[in-house]
Amino acid sequence: MNPIRQLAGQTAIYGLPTIIGRFLQYLLVILLTRIFSKAEYGTISVFYSYASFLMVILTYGMETAFFRFSEKETDKNSVFSTGMISLLFSSVGFILLVSVFSPGLARWIDYPDHPEYVLWFAWILGLDALAAIPYAWLRSEKKAGKFAFIRFTNIFLNIGLTLFFLLLCPWFDQMTTGSRWNDMLHYIYRKDWGIEYVFLANLAASLVTLLQFLPLINRMQWKLHPRLWRKMLAYALPLLFAGLAGMVNETFDRLLLRYLLPGPAEFKEAQVGIYSACYKISILITLFVQAYKFAAEPFFFSYAREKDSKQLYARIMTYFVIMTGMVFLVTLLFLDDLFIRLIGKDFREGRAVIPVLMMANIFLGIYYNLSIWYKLTGKTLWGAWLSVVGALITLGLNFWWIPLGPNHWFHGYIGSAWATFFCYGTMMVLAYLLGQKYYPIPYNLKKITGYLLLAMVLYGINIWIQPAHLLPRLMTATALLAVYSIVVYYFEKQAFVKDL
């Protein structure tokens, strides 16, 4: 089978739960930004920012190490069992540690009244970390259907329980006031809870996900191979530091906003809420990036020994940029008439950051493609250094720009968005330059740059024209998308015939 067609098929299958799940979560954003205040939604965003950061620590690169050593070692089961046992000890230790110190940790992050949030997230993170290697096994075995089923179960259970507690239970409580049914409802439902149910729904979904992996986990031989574990850890630890720095780039701006913005606490939480809601729209680009990454990482490792691997990686990069450019245009051309309406009116004032963050996420996706050189060559320390450079840019610009007054262009969350843009742009350029030195791949820079510029120019034309009425706006947006598609087809039609 044509390798690009194979990768495209795997990306489509992996992308199905990702796209549908994200779409449902966007629908959930519509609900949450109407049920909760900006400050309450900001609290939810802050905890998930902490969770993203800690998840990198708890998996410490073992997922990528599994891909690397399952290709190198003759016994794939030993790689699975070694990685799984390592994560089991670290996850259980983390849960126990947080359970003991949850009140102090809650005070430390300025949520002294809610130590239960800290405890619940410890369990969520521990369970998700344990599921990392089983998920990697499914990807390495190309069991995309099973992978999608488990992801769907997690998504639907998470969203379903959230809707049950935030919509159905309040309605049923009101309809059955004074009846026996109302008394029974209060065994499982508390009127004074709101944010709590968002977190508990996630915890239940994470538990069910791990339970679905039990048949796979039970089949393995529970044996730790010390020599293999040391090799996996040596490979993975630089990825841990790269991941930590990457999470600084990806999520730390929301935490910094909460601490660096001038003003009262409620205002700060509200600003985090606005920025996070708009970020939800901007990362529509990551629907494709994440689905692609799930399929591409094991594919790149398995294809590395082929003679034409570098030429293939270069063609894949071109297709990747074409697709992300299309997503960029679809989102921004229909932003005001469709996507911005996914969030509550009070959150739409942050609209200006969406184009900036979308282009930043395209840079990040390109960086993911470029980073294959240090994973294939085992030079994972370079990945750590690149992420550290990005983290320093993120921290430096956020500390500089966030506290600035509203008269400055880069103040507050606008500064955070531009910091993300410059961070990922710098990482992308450095990854390309280093990759060409240590593992040169013949990327077609003219086409890659040209398609990105074309997408930005077409978006600029749309802003310049901007008809006043809905129908002309939709017609203009559709025409600009057609222009992008025609230009791409003109330059790629021979490659499409060959590869797709």
N, C-alpha and C positions, 0 to 999 in steps of 0.2 A: 504493500500500500504506500502511496506517496506520503512521505513523512510530514509535509506541510498540511496535507489533507487530514492526516492522522491527528496532528496537533490541533488543527481547527475543530475536528470532531470532538476531541477530548475537552477542548476549551468550551465548546457549546454545552457539553453534558455537565461539566463542572460549573459552567456559568448559569445553568438553569436554576438550581437552588439559590445561587448567589443573587441573580437578577430578581427572581420572584421574591426571595426573602427580603432583599433591600427595598423592593417596591412595597411590600407589605409593611416594612418598617417605616417607610415614608408615609404610608397611610396612617400608621400609628403616630408619627410625628404630628399629623393633622390633629389627632385626638389629644395628644399630650400638650401641644402648644395652645390648646383651647381649655383643657381641664386645669392645667397648672399655670401659675404665674410665671413670669420671666425668671424670677429668682428661684422658684422651685425647679423649673426646668434646668436652670444653671446648676443646681445641686446635683441633679441626675448626671449632667454632663461632667461635672468635676469627678464624681466617683468612677465613671467609666474611663476618664482620662487616667486616673490612678491605676485602674484595672489593666489598661493597655500596657502601661509601663511595667507593672509587676508581672504580667504574663510573659514578657520577654525574659525576665529573671528566672521564672519558674520552669521554663522550657529550655533555657540556656543553650540554644543552638542544636539540641539533640535531634530535632526533626530533620534538619539539613544533614547532620552527621549520619543519620540513618540512611538517607539516600546515597550518600557518598560511600559508606562502607557496605551497604547491601549490594553494590555493584562490584566492590573490590573483594569481599570475603566470599568464600565458597559456601558457607553455611549462613543463609539469610536469617534463619530462626535464631541463631545465637546473637545476631545484631539486634533483632527485635527484643529478645528477652533481656539483653544487657541494657539497652536503652530504656526499656519499660521499668526494670527494677531500679535503675538510677532515678527515674522520675518519681517512682512510688515513694522512695525514701525521702526525697526532697519535698514532695508535695505534702506528705503526712507531717513531716517536721514543720513545714510552714503553717499548716492549719493548727497544729498544737500550739505553736509559738504565738500566733495571733489570738487564739482563744484565751490564752493566759493574759495577754497584754492589750486586749481590745479597748478597755476604757481609757488607758493612757494614750493609745494610738489615736482614738477618736478626739481626745483633747488636743493632741499634737497637730492634727489637721483641721482644727477649729470646728469640729462637730461634737462637742462634749455631751450633748443630749442624745446622741444616737450611736452608742457603741455597737448596737445590733447591726447597723449598716456595715461596719468594719468586719464583724464576724461573718455575716452572710457572704460578703465578697471574698473572704478567705476561702470559704467552701466553694464558691463559684470558680475561683481561680485554680484551686487544687484539683477539682474535678475536670476542668478544661485542660489543665496541663497533662493529666493522666490520659486524656483522649488524644493527645497530639501524636504519639507514636502509632496507635491504631489507625488514625486518619492517614498518616504517612504510608502505612502498609497498604491501604486500599489504593492510594495514588500510585505507589510503586508497582502494584500488581495490575494497574489499569482497570480496577473495579470501580469505574466512575458511576455506574448505576447504583451500587451499594452506597458509595460515598454520598450521592445525591439524596438517596432515601433517608439516610441518617441526618443529613443536614436539614432536609425538609421537616423531619420529625421535630428537631430542635426548634426550628423557626416557628412552625405552626403551634407547638405547645407553648412556647414563650409568648407569642402574640395572643394566642387564644386565652391563656390564663390572665394576661393583662386586661384584655377586653372583658373577661368574665368578672373580674374584681372591680374594675373602674367604671363599667357601664351596666352590666347585667345585675350585679348585686345591689347597687344603689337604686335601680329601677324596681327590683323585686322587693327591696326593703320598703320603698314608698308605697307600693301596691298592696303589701300585706301588713301594714301597720296595725298593731293590736291583735293580730291573729297568732295561732300556734305556729304557723309557718314562719312568721317573723322571728319568733323565739328560736326556732331551729336554725334560721339563717345566721343568727349572731354567734353560733358555735364556730363558724368558719369565716365570718366577715366582721370587720370593725369599721365603723363609720369614720373614725378619726385617722384612719390610715389612707394614704394616697401613694406617695413615693415608695412606701414600703412594698406595695404590691408589684410595682415595676421590678424591684430587685428580687422579690421572692419568686416571681414568674421565671426570671432568668435562672435562679438556683434550681428550680424544679426541672427546667429544660436541660440544664447541664447534667443533673443526676440521671435523667432518663437516657441521655446520649451515652454516658459511660456504661449504663446497664445494657445498652444495645451492643456494646463491644465485648461484653463478657464472654460470649461463645468463642470469639477470636482469642481473647486473653487466656481463657482456660485451656486452649489447645497448645499453648506454647510451653516449652520446658523452662521452668523457673530456675534459671542458672545464670549467675553473674560471671562473666569472663573477664577477669581483672586486666589482662593484657589488652584485650579489645576495648574495654572501658576506658583505659588510660589513653589509647589512641583516639577514641571517639571524643573524649573530653578535650584533648589537646587540639583537635580539629575544631571543636564546637566553641570553646571559650572565646576566641576572637570574635566569633559570630555573636556571642552574648554581648560583648562590649559594643559591637556594631549595632545590635538590636536595641540596646539601651540608648545609645546615642540617637538611633533612628526614632525611638519613641519620644525622645526629647524634641526632635524635629516635628513629629506628627501630632503629639497631644499636649506637650508641656505649655504651649501658648495659652491654653484655657486655664491651666493652673496659675500661670504667671499673671494673667489678667485679673484673677481673683485677688492677688496679693499686691500688684503694682499699681492698679488703677487708683487714682485719688477718689475720695468720696465714701459714703456709708456702705456698710456690708451689703445691704439689699440692692443698692445700685450696682455694685460689683457683680453680684450673682446675676442680676438682670442682664448686664453686658455679656457675661459668659453665656447666658441663655440665648441671646440674640445671635451671637457669633456661632454658637454650636448648631443652632437651627439652620443658619445659612450654610454652614459647613456641610450639613447633611445633603443639601442640594449640590454643592460643589463637588462632592465625592461621588456623584453619579459616574464620573469617569473611572472611579476605582471599581465599579461593578465589573467592567471589562478587564481592568488590570488584575483584580484579584482572581477572577475566573481563569484568566490566562496564566497567572503565576502558579495556580494549583496544577495546571496541566504541564506548564513549560519546565518547571524545575526537574521533575523526574525524567522528562523527555530529553533535556539537554545532557544530563548525566548518562543516559542510556545510549545516546547517539554520538557521544564524544569520540569514540574510537573509529568512526567512519571517516573515509578519506575526504569527503566533501563537507565535513561538519561545519567548518568555518564559513564556507560559502552559504550553507543553509542558514546558519545563525544570522548572517547579514540579510538574507532575503526575509527572514522572519521579522527582523527589526523594521524593515520597510513596511511590511503589512501591519505591524503593530501600530506604527505611527499613522498610517492611513485610517485605521479603525478608531484610534483615540481622537484623531482630528474630526472624524464624523460625529463621534459622541459629543465632543466639544461644541460643534456647530448645532447639533440637534438641541442640546440643552440650552444654549444661550440664545439661539434664534427664537425659541418658543418659551423663553424664561418668564417674561411678564404675563403671558397669556395662559401659561400652564404650570410650570414647575414652581414658581414663587408662591402659587396658591396652595401648595402643599403645607405651608406653615401658616400659623395664625397671623393676623394683621399686625399685631404688636411686635412681631419678630421681623417684619419685612424691611425695616429701616436699615438692616445690614446688607441689603442687596448688592452694594458696590463691591463687596469682597468676593463675590461668587466667581466672576471671570478670572480674577487674580489667582484664586485657589484652584480653579480648574486647570489653568495652564501649569501651575505648580505641580499638580498631581500628574499631568502628562510628563513633566520632567522626571518625576519620581518613577513613573512606569518605564521610561527610557533607561533610567538608572538601574532598575531591576534587570533589564535586558543586558545592559553593559556589565553588570556585576558578575555575570557568569564566568568571566575570566579568572577571578581569584578563587571561585569555588571549584572550578575544574582543575586548576593548577595547585590547589591546596594552600595558596597564599592568603588565607582568610584574615591574617593580621592587617592586610591592606584594607579589607572591608571595614575593620574596626577604625582604622585611621581616617578613612573617608567619612564615616558616620560621625566621628569626633569633630572633624572640621565642620560638618554640617551643624552639629549641635552647638559648637562655639558661635557660629553665625546666627543661629536661632536665638540663643541666649543673649548674645551681645545686642542684636537689633531689637529684641523684645524689651530688654532692660532699658535701652535707649529710647525707643519710640512709645511704648505703652503709657508712661507717665506724662507725656507731652500734653499740652492743653488742646482743646477742641479747635483752635485756630490753625494748628499744624496739620499738614496733610497726612502724616503717618501716625496720628495719635490713636490710642486705644486699640480696638480689634482690627482697625484698618492697618495699623503698623504690624500687627501679628500676621495678617494675611501676606503682606509684602515681605516680611521676614521669611515666611515659608517659601515664597517664590524664589528669593535669592538663595536660600539654603539649598533647595533641590536643584536649582539651576547650576550652582557651583559644584555640587556633588556629581551631577551628570557630566559636566565638562571634565572634571578631574578623573572620573572613572573611565571616560573615553581615552584620555591621554595616557593614563597608566596602562590600560588594557592594550593599547597599540604598542606599548613597549614590551610587555611581558607575554601577551597572548593576542597577537594582531589578528583582527577580523576585518575583512574588507567591506565595511559598512558604506552604503551609498549616501554620503553626506549631502550631496546636491539634492537628491530626492527627499531625504528626511527633512532637511531645512526648508525645502520648497513647499512641501505639504503643510508643515506647521505654519509657515508664513501665509500660505493660501487661506488656511482656516481663519487666521487672525484678520487678514484683510477682508474676507467676506463678512466676518462679524462686524468689523468697522464700518463697512458699507451699510449693513443693516441698521446700525446706530445712526448713521448719517441720514438715511432715508426716513426710517421710522414713521410710517403712515399713521394718521390719527385714528383710523377706524380698524376694527378687528379683521374684516375680510381682506382688505389690502395688506395688512400686516402678515397674515397667514400666507397669502399668495407670494409676497416678497420673500418670506423665510423659506418657503418651498422652492422658489426659483433659485435662491442662493445655494441651497442644498443640492439642487440639480446641477448647478455649475461645478461645485466641488466634485460630485460623482462623475461628471463628464470628463473633467480634467484628469482625474485619477485613472479612469478607464482608458483614456487616450494614451497615457504614458505606461500603463501596466497591462494592457490587453494581452500582449504576448506572454508575459509572466503568469497572468491568470490562467491562460490556456494550459501552460506547462505545469503549474503547481496545484491548481484547484480543479 
